[in-house]
Amino acid sequence: MASAFHESVPLASPIWQVRVYKGYAPSVAEKIRKMASHDPDSKECVFGCSHPNKSSIRVYVQASNMRSDYWLSNLRTTAGVVCRRGICDISRVPLGDVCHFQPASDDTALKADTWVRVLRHELYAGDIGFVCTSGRIHATVLLLPRIHSTSITFARAQDDKRRPIQVLLPTHNDLSWPSDLVSLRIKKTSLCPATHIDPVTARLFRQSKDYHVIAHPPWACLRPTEWTFQPGEYILWRGRLGHVTIDNGLQLTVVLDGEQQEEITARWDHVTKQFHSGDAVTTLDSGDAHVIQVSDTMAHVLVKKVLADDREHPQIIIVPCNSLTKLQSPPLQPTHSSVVPQAILTKPPAHPLLGTEPPPLPMLSRHEDVIVTHGRHKGWHGMLQEHLPGYRVLIRLDKYGATRQFEHVILPRASVQPAGTAIYRKDAATEVREPTPIPEGDEQEPNNSAWDPNAPTPDPTLSALMLPNHPMDFAHRNFWLLQPVLRGTTIRAKFKTQFIPVCIQTSDGQSSFTRTYRGREHTVDPNDLSFEHPGRRHRCRFLVIHGPYAGQHARPTAWEVVKAGSPQLRWYVRLVTLGGEGDTDTVISPTMCMADTDLVVAYESATARIANQQLAHDLMCS
């Protein structure tokens, strides 16, 4: 690990990042230290230089100006520094990320008898575990056992990547693992040091009665997730009052009250938040509440809980002071007679390192659909799993659309925004949302014409197809396959573990589903078929299965999230007629809005995909 920043660093000194090639971070950092001046008044003075690890591509330097002619001329000739057109790649760390700046720990920190968080794993991604033994590449970790949401086959478990249900230890006393914990051998690159723990995980570890947990209790060394310290909150440290300026997740930077305005660094478990009777606060589970009485590190809080009669019932609970967050708005007058309103403390001035206050960030709830706006994951969508100390969040990125393969990352809160109103194309909100009738004309007639009930020889209705011996009925999820407009259509379906083209045929009023396998036609049971609704990354041909345009093909132009925290999407599509083998599809309608449940991914041969690549690109970028 590189050297830390100097203790006498001016608060207004900015932090710069110098981009280097992989493996050159230690040599570049040493070269910068040798070229730096030791005079604090000099422009070439460097107060600190560090790099997260040996394979990092960035070197962080705290200096007054790294873009001066002196540094640009010397770094241009330094081996390992990335230069573009003769100019070194040097940028300043944004003010909003200064609070989160902390070099990451290397693999040597993942030693035995420490608590870690799993970053990448098929089943235990995002969980907290205890390192029993640590080797050069792998580490043996004790984890709370989980059960699969589906226990049919390994292939089915691979397809369903949703987080499974956690085993409740008190009701599962017959587990085969020692001490109700499971031991796994995981690569150290998939682990990171744990800094916090949620209340549910802490309770389950406490009930496991494992001797490793008894010797190193996580709730004593890891910070609870509900213990958040906002800038400006008043705390008590060793009998002295002060306010928090920076919270990096492990330690707090506190400015003590007094004439000298002394600045100290304290651990999160060495400080206590200060409240007065009548303060309006918010709790993690009960929402808004009011402080009744404060004694040492605990507080009596008045909350209103809604019971079975749908009425609010006042209730007094005792919680730690550090788990409460004071509301910024003036406190409301509670109805409890023992609550005495108090004057609101004035907000302290902003910290000099932060400069002007950043704009307020929107509130994000757990399991809310978000989008990454900064960093190397920019543009990816995901779901917020947990709020972490130090203004960080744990995000489950959805990088593979409907296949449900996720990646868990920890990002700064400023790099994440709610995706409730985010759409793939900005001007898609101005498109027509209501279905627009298709212009009449022989040249624009779709391949699959809709069933006309007034025709001289009408097709049998859906109710006539639902015979007692038919394998499907209206309660089945794939009942839409029996629609007359889909007869003769080739549909892309999943059969066992692979996607196959299935053709719908009709004989004597009964619908049958056939596939071609090794040159022969085979009948397929519709109960063994599953279909894929379009996900965020799909840009292929769709098939409409519900509504007035059922049985017709469409191509997407944009999508948007229906509601924040909901996995459902709303698609903007245009109907098309299928071209011949190797021909491009023809657009026949304006843009219309449809739900993702009204569409399925249609079958498209390899030749058709190549022929329609330009059309798909033009529709998404038009």
QUIQUI-V661428 format. One record per pair of residues at least 6 apart in sequence whose C-alpha atoms are under 6 Angstrom apart, sorted by sequence separation. I is the first residue (numbers start at 1). J is the second residue. If there is no record, write none. Layout:
BEGIN
{{I/J} {I/J}}
END
This chain:
BEGIN
{{83/89} {119/125} {133/139} {235/241} {246/252} {256/262} {282/288} {293/299} {306/312} {372/378} {387/393} {493/499} {505/511} {515/521} {544/550} {545/551} {562/568} {579/585} {37/44} {38/45} {82/89} {118/125} {119/126} {133/140} {235/242} {246/253} {255/262} {281/288} {282/289} {293/300} {305/312} {372/379} {386/393} {493/500} {505/512} {515/522} {544/551} {562/569} {578/585} {36/44} {37/45} {51/59} {118/126} {132/140} {234/242} {235/243} {245/253} {255/263} {281/289} {292/300} {304/312} {305/313} {372/380} {386/394} {398/406} {492/500} {504/512} {514/522} {544/552} {561/569} {562/570} {577/585} {36/45} {51/60} {118/127} {131/140} {132/141} {234/243} {245/254} {254/263} {280/289} {281/290} {292/301} {304/313} {371/380} {385/394} {397/406} {492/501} {504/513} {514/523} {543/552} {560/569} {577/586} {36/46} {50/60} {117/127} {131/141} {233/243} {244/254} {254/264} {280/290} {291/301} {304/314} {371/381} {385/395} {397/407} {491/501} {503/513} {513/523} {514/524} {543/553} {560/570} {576/586} {49/60} {117/128} {130/141} {232/243} {233/244} {243/254} {253/264} {279/290} {290/301} {303/314} {370/381} {384/395} {396/407} {491/502} {503/514} {513/524} {542/553} {559/570} {576/587} {49/61} {116/128} {129/141} {130/142} {232/244} {243/255} {253/265} {278/290} {279/291} {290/302} {303/315} {370/382} {383/395} {396/408} {490/502} {502/514} {542/554} {559/571} {576/588} {48/61} {116/129} {129/142} {231/244} {242/255} {252/265} {278/291} {289/302} {302/315} {369/382} {370/383} {383/396} {395/408} {490/503} {502/515} {542/555} {559/572} {575/588} {48/62} {115/129} {129/143} {231/245} {242/256} {252/266} {277/291} {289/303} {302/316} {369/383} {382/396} {395/409} {489/503} {541/555} {558/572} {575/589} {47/62} {115/130} {149/164} {241/256} {242/257} {251/266} {277/292} {301/316} {368/383} {382/397} {394/409} {489/504} {557/572} {574/589} {47/63} {114/130} {148/164} {241/257} {251/267} {277/293} {301/317} {367/383} {368/384} {381/397} {382/398} {394/410} {488/504} {556/572} {557/573} {574/590} {46/63} {114/131} {251/268} {300/317} {367/384} {381/398} {393/410} {487/504} {488/505} {556/573} {574/591} {113/131} {300/318} {366/384} {367/385} {393/411} {487/505} {555/573} {573/591} {112/131} {113/132} {299/318} {366/385} {392/411} {555/574} {573/592} {112/132} {146/166} {299/319} {392/412} {393/413} {554/574} {572/592} {112/133} {146/167} {298/319} {392/413} {554/575} {572/593} {112/134} {298/320} {299/321} {391/413} {553/575} {554/576} {571/593} {111/134} {297/320} {298/321} {553/576} {571/594} {297/321} {570/594} {571/595} {197/222} {570/595} {582/607} {196/222} {198/224} {570/596} {582/608} {195/222} {196/223} {197/224} {198/225} {569/596} {584/611} {180/208} {196/224} {197/225} {584/612} {196/225} {582/611} {23/54} {179/210} {23/55} {22/55} {237/271} {495/529} {22/57} {236/271} {450/485} {494/529} {21/57} {145/181} {236/272} {494/530} {20/57} {144/181} {145/182} {235/272} {493/530} {9/47} {19/57} {20/58} {143/181} {235/273} {493/531} {19/58} {143/182} {235/274} {18/58} {142/182} {234/274} {6/47} {18/59} {142/183} {283/324} {374/415} {6/48} {17/59} {141/183} {282/324} {373/415} {5/48} {17/60} {141/184} {282/325} {372/415} {373/416} {16/60} {140/184} {281/325} {372/416} {16/61} {140/185} {281/326} {371/416} {15/61} {139/185} {281/327} {371/417} {3/50} {15/62} {139/186} {280/327} {292/339} {370/417} {2/50} {14/62} {138/186} {273/321} {370/418} {371/419} {2/51} {138/187} {273/322} {370/419} {13/63} {137/187} {138/188} {369/419} {13/64} {52/103} {137/188} {280/331} {52/104} {279/331} {546/598} {53/106} {545/598} {544/598} {545/599} {544/599} {24/80} {543/599} {543/600} {542/600} {21/80} {542/601} {543/602} {20/80} {542/602} {20/81} {278/339} {541/602} {20/82} {278/340} {557/619} {19/82} {277/340} {278/341} {557/620} {486/551} {485/551} {534/600} {533/600} {534/601} {532/600} {533/601} {532/601} {19/89} {120/190} {119/190} {18/90} {119/191} {17/90} {118/191} {17/91} {117/191} {16/91} {117/192} {16/92} {116/192} {16/93} {116/193} {117/194} {15/93} {116/194} {115/194} {227/322} {227/323} {226/323} {492/602} {491/602} {492/603} {491/603} {232/348} {446/577} {402/535} {425/558} {401/535} {424/558} {401/536} {424/559} {401/537} {423/559} {423/560} {249/389} {249/390} {420/561} {248/390} {247/390} {420/563} {420/564} {444/588} {100/248} {438/589} {435/592} {433/592} {432/592} {433/593} {228/389} {225/388} {369/564} {368/564} {369/565} {368/565} {367/565} {161/404} {161/405} {95/354} {119/408} {12/353} {11/353}}
END
